[in-house]
Amino acid sequence: MAQKPERIAVYPGTFDPFHNGHLSLVRRGLEVFDRIIVAVARDSGKNPLFSLEERVDMIREIFRGQLRVEVEAFSGLLVDYVPGAHANTILRGLRAVSDFEYEFQMALMNRKLKPSIHTVFMMTDYRWLYISSSIIKDVAKLGGVIEGLVPESIQARIEARLADVHGGASALPAGGPAKA
C-alpha cells in the first residue's frame, strides 16, 4: 500500500506582531494539515515594528517543541516559495467580508501564476475577529492594554520595543497598562 503524501500548508504573513488570532489559525490548521510552515514575509510594503529576523525568532519561540510547525522567512512571490517548501497549499485566515475580497483576488492571482497551488481559507475564531497586527500595534503605542491579544512573550517584546522607541520611556502608563 502506497504511503499517503504529507499534507503541508504554508501560512504566510508579515506577522508584525504574531497575535493570538494567528496562533489560533495555526492550531486549527493542524487539525487539517500534517504540517504547517509559518512563512514570514520580508517584502510587505509595511513599516514593521520588528525586523524580519526578530519576527521569525518570536514565532519560533511560540512553537518551540511543536514538531509539526516550522517557521521560515521568505521574500519574493509566495507562489515561488510554496513549491520549494514541498507544499501545494496556502492557508489564509478570514475575519470579515472585507478580508474576503482582498484574499479572493490574491488567491485568483496565485492560481493564475501557479495553477498547482491551492488556497484554503479558514474563518478566524470568533474571539479574534476584531484584532489585527496593525490594531494591536496602534493600541500598544498609545498605552492601551494588549494583554490576552498576543502571546505573553510577544507582549513583553512589544512593550520593550516601544520603550526603546520612546527613548527609554515606555509608551505605557506608569505601573504598566491601565486595566479597564
Disulfide bonds with the S-S distance in Angstrom:
none
